[in-house]
Amino acid sequence: MYLEQQRLRHYIQALCPQIPLCWLWGMFRRWTRSDSLEPYYGFGNGSAMRVSPVGFAFDTMEEVLAEAKRSAEGIKEAQTVAAAVLLARHGESKRRIKDFIEKNFGYDLAEL
């Protein structure tokens, strides 16, 4: 497992400089430019930082909470994609991946 994590970190560090606006990611950016393969130990507040402008963009509590909920949905979507990639990497069928996503994340993928 540790070797796989090391390899993944190496790929991330190699690819990040090619991603537009990667410089916005602060501590993550510094980590990608370092020789270290150790975790960069961010503050764990990325979601809070990304959603905070919603309080300025909308004028009512209803609007703010509805929009902020979309950020939580983004986390669920990211987990869904990561799970699907892992299952595909392990040779699971499209049907098995679809069933897993529907069961564990509650998406209706009937049309796929």
HELIX and SHEET records of a PDB file:
HELIX    1   1 TYR A    2  LEU A   15  1                                  14    
HELIX    2   2 CYS A   16  GLN A   18  5                                   3    
HELIX    3   3 CYS A   22  TRP A   25  5                                   4    
HELIX    4   4 MET A   27  THR A   32  1                                   6    
HELIX    5   5 GLY A   46  VAL A   51  1                                   6    
HELIX    6   6 VAL A   54  ALA A   57  1                                   4    
HELIX    7   7 MET A   61  ARG A   89  1                                  29    
HELIX    8   8 LYS A   94  PHE A  105  1                                  12    
END                                                                             
